[in-house]
Amino acid sequence: MKQSSRRKKGKVLQNLVRDKILKFFPHLRKKDVDVARNGENGADIKLSKVAKCLVPYSFETKNQEKMKTIYDWLDQADRNSGKLEAVLVIKQNTRRPLVVIDMETFFTLIRH
């Protein structure tokens, strides 16, 4: 894959996250939530002071095929969940455990 295609693919995910934040927090304006430029240091989603108060999270986005196994595991959790929301807990040796949930679920949980 060309570098320009990788950048474009990453930008699509950043825009999706930005749009979700604006959808779930409609009182925020577009200037409150911005995406980082290619190569810019820091979080991938840039939040204003107001946005940081409402959404106290730092977003790093990755749009890669390397994560197929995680999606396979989440599919397994979905199949076994019945009427419950699927949650995947993953851990690598010497690393802290992580919880993987659907993005819609995440934004529903953090909405005030």
Stockholm file with secondary structure:
# STOCKHOLM 1.0

chainA/1-112         MKQSSRRKKGKVLQNLVRDKILKFFPHLRKKDVDVARNGENGADIKLSKVAKCLVPYSFETKNQEKMKTIYDWLDQADRNSGKLEAVLVIKQNTRRPLVVIDMETFFTLIRH
#=GR chainA/1-112 SS CCHHHHHHHHHHHHHHHHHHHHHHSTTSCGGGEEECCTTCSSCSEEECHHHHHHSCCCCCCCCCGGGHHHHHHHHHHHHHCTTSCCCEEECCTTSCCEEECCHHHHHHHHCC
#=GC SS_cons         CCHHHHHHHHHHHHHHHHHHHHHHSTTSCGGGEEECCTTCSSCSEEECHHHHHHSCCCCCCCCCGGGHHHHHHHHHHHHHCTTSCCCEEECCTTSCCEEECCHHHHHHHHCC
//
